[in-house]
Structures are given as structure tokens and as C-alpha cells.
Amino acid sequence: MLTFSAFWAFLPGGVGMANFRKTHHGLIAQLGHLCWWILLLVHPLALYKIGFTHDGWLWLAPVAVMQVLFFAIFGRNVSTL
């Protein structure tokens, strides 16, 4: 499930972020881009924590919340047209 979430953050999230940066400029676009990179980097870290630590399941809720918030704020337009 977390692997699917990582692919969802990468592909539709990247398209949504590109569309967001086309329509918004300046600090808000940079903030969105930073949030997208953080979202991408947290997924492998969460996979590592789940696989190699005893409290890795604690990483599932923050990643899910980050994913929902990112797509609600920045990644709404995932159209490729």
C-alpha cells in the first residue's frame, strides 16, 4: 500500500505540481515544490522504518495525512491536457 502511495505521489503528484507551478508563481509555487519533494522523500524513509524497526507502523498515519493534504492543496489538477 505504501509503495502504491509512493508511485501516486510521484506520477500524478508530479503532474499536479507542474500544473500548479504553471498557474501560481513565487513563494507559493516554491512552497508547493518543497512539499512535493518532502512527500517523495518520506515514502522510502517510511518503508525503511516499517521494515527494519519495531515501531515502523507509526509512520503510516503521517504519510497518509501528508498525501491527502498535498493533493488537496497543491495537486488538485492532475490533467495532462
CYANA upper distance limits for C-alpha pairs under 8 A (distance plus 0.5 A):
  1 MET  CA      5 SER  CA      6.77
  2 LEU  CA      6 ALA  CA      6.70
  2 LEU  CA     43 HIS  CA      7.68
  2 LEU  CA     47 LEU  CA      7.71
  2 LEU  CA     60 LEU  CA      8.46
  3 THR  CA      7 PHE  CA      6.90
  3 THR  CA     43 HIS  CA      8.27
  3 THR  CA     47 LEU  CA      8.49
  4 PHE  CA      8 TRP  CA      6.57
  5 SER  CA      9 ALA  CA      6.60
  5 SER  CA     43 HIS  CA      8.42
  5 SER  CA     67 GLN  CA      8.49
  6 ALA  CA     10 PHE  CA      6.68
  6 ALA  CA     40 LEU  CA      7.27
  6 ALA  CA     43 HIS  CA      6.31
  7 PHE  CA     11 LEU  CA      6.53
  8 TRP  CA     12 PRO  CA      6.22
  8 TRP  CA     13 GLY  CA      7.00
  9 ALA  CA     13 GLY  CA      5.11
  9 ALA  CA     14 GLY  CA      7.61
  9 ALA  CA     36 TRP  CA      8.32
  9 ALA  CA     39 LEU  CA      7.66
  9 ALA  CA     40 LEU  CA      7.06
  9 ALA  CA     67 GLN  CA      7.71
 10 PHE  CA     14 GLY  CA      6.02
 10 PHE  CA     40 LEU  CA      7.19
 11 LEU  CA     15 VAL  CA      6.93
 12 PRO  CA     16 GLY  CA      6.48
 12 PRO  CA     75 GLY  CA      8.22
 12 PRO  CA     78 VAL  CA      6.28
 13 GLY  CA     17 MET  CA      6.43
 13 GLY  CA     36 TRP  CA      7.84
 13 GLY  CA     71 PHE  CA      7.71
 13 GLY  CA     75 GLY  CA      6.21
 13 GLY  CA     78 VAL  CA      7.78
 14 GLY  CA     18 ALA  CA      6.58
 14 GLY  CA     36 TRP  CA      8.26
 14 GLY  CA     75 GLY  CA      8.48
 15 VAL  CA     19 ASN  CA      6.72
 15 VAL  CA     75 GLY  CA      8.23
 15 VAL  CA     77 ASN  CA      8.36
 15 VAL  CA     78 VAL  CA      5.98
 15 VAL  CA     79 SER  CA      7.81
 15 VAL  CA     80 THR  CA      7.48
 16 GLY  CA     20 PHE  CA      6.57
 16 GLY  CA     71 PHE  CA      8.49
 16 GLY  CA     74 PHE  CA      7.37
 16 GLY  CA     75 GLY  CA      4.67
 16 GLY  CA     76 ARG  CA      6.66
 16 GLY  CA     77 ASN  CA      5.61
 16 GLY  CA     78 VAL  CA      4.89
 16 GLY  CA     79 SER  CA      7.86
 17 MET  CA     21 ARG  CA      6.63
 17 MET  CA     32 GLY  CA      7.64
 17 MET  CA     33 HIS  CA      7.27
 17 MET  CA     36 TRP  CA      7.93
 17 MET  CA     74 PHE  CA      6.79
 17 MET  CA     75 GLY  CA      6.07
 18 ALA  CA     22 LYS  CA      6.82
 19 ASN  CA     23 THR  CA      7.11
 19 ASN  CA     77 ASN  CA      7.00
 19 ASN  CA     78 VAL  CA      7.82
 20 PHE  CA     24 HIS  CA      6.42
 20 PHE  CA     29 ALA  CA      7.59
 20 PHE  CA     74 PHE  CA      6.81
 20 PHE  CA     75 GLY  CA      7.51
 20 PHE  CA     77 ASN  CA      7.82
 21 ARG  CA     25 HIS  CA      6.73
 21 ARG  CA     29 ALA  CA      5.86
 24 HIS  CA     28 ILE  CA      7.42
 24 HIS  CA     29 ALA  CA      6.24
 25 HIS  CA     29 ALA  CA      5.73
 25 HIS  CA     30 GLN  CA      8.34
 26 GLY  CA     30 GLN  CA      6.97
 27 LEU  CA     31 LEU  CA      6.53
 28 ILE  CA     32 GLY  CA      6.67
 29 ALA  CA     33 HIS  CA      6.69
 30 GLN  CA     34 LEU  CA      6.62
 31 LEU  CA     35 CYS  CA      6.68
 32 GLY  CA     36 TRP  CA      6.71
 32 GLY  CA     74 PHE  CA      6.65
 33 HIS  CA     37 TRP  CA      6.86
 34 LEU  CA     38 ILE  CA      6.71
 35 CYS  CA     39 LEU  CA      6.57
 35 CYS  CA     70 PHE  CA      7.76
 36 TRP  CA     40 LEU  CA      6.73
 36 TRP  CA     70 PHE  CA      7.82
 37 TRP  CA     41 LEU  CA      6.66
 38 ILE  CA     42 VAL  CA      6.55
 39 LEU  CA     43 HIS  CA      7.25
 39 LEU  CA     63 VAL  CA      8.15
 39 LEU  CA     66 MET  CA      7.33
 39 LEU  CA     67 GLN  CA      7.57
 40 LEU  CA     44 PRO  CA      8.24
 41 LEU  CA     45 LEU  CA      7.24
 42 VAL  CA     46 ALA  CA      6.50
 42 VAL  CA     63 VAL  CA      7.66
 43 HIS  CA     47 LEU  CA      6.72
 43 HIS  CA     63 VAL  CA      7.67
 44 PRO  CA     48 TYR  CA      6.64
 45 LEU  CA     49 LYS  CA      6.67
 46 ALA  CA     50 ILE  CA      6.54
 46 ALA  CA     56 GLY  CA      7.61
 46 ALA  CA     59 TRP  CA      6.17
 46 ALA  CA     60 LEU  CA      7.80
 46 ALA  CA     63 VAL  CA      8.26
 47 LEU  CA     51 GLY  CA      6.66
 48 TYR  CA     52 PHE  CA      6.45
 48 TYR  CA     53 THR  CA      8.43
 49 LYS  CA     53 THR  CA      5.83
 49 LYS  CA     55 ASP  CA      8.02
 49 LYS  CA     56 GLY  CA      5.13
 49 LYS  CA     57 TRP  CA      8.44
 49 LYS  CA     59 TRP  CA      7.94
 50 ILE  CA     54 HIS  CA      7.95
 50 ILE  CA     55 ASP  CA      7.68
 50 ILE  CA     56 GLY  CA      4.28
 50 ILE  CA     57 TRP  CA      6.31
 50 ILE  CA     59 TRP  CA      7.94
 51 GLY  CA     56 GLY  CA      7.52
 52 PHE  CA     56 GLY  CA      8.00
 56 GLY  CA     60 LEU  CA      8.33
 58 LEU  CA     62 PRO  CA      8.32
 59 TRP  CA     63 VAL  CA      6.87
 60 LEU  CA     64 ALA  CA      6.68
 61 ALA  CA     65 VAL  CA      6.63
 62 PRO  CA     66 MET  CA      6.55
 63 VAL  CA     67 GLN  CA      6.60
 64 ALA  CA     68 VAL  CA      6.75
 65 VAL  CA     69 LEU  CA      6.59
 66 MET  CA     70 PHE  CA      6.43
 67 GLN  CA     71 PHE  CA      6.75
 68 VAL  CA     72 ALA  CA      6.50
 69 LEU  CA     73 ILE  CA      6.54
 70 PHE  CA     74 PHE  CA      6.01
 70 PHE  CA     75 GLY  CA      6.67
 71 PHE  CA     75 GLY  CA      4.66
 71 PHE  CA     76 ARG  CA      6.02
 72 ALA  CA     76 ARG  CA      6.45
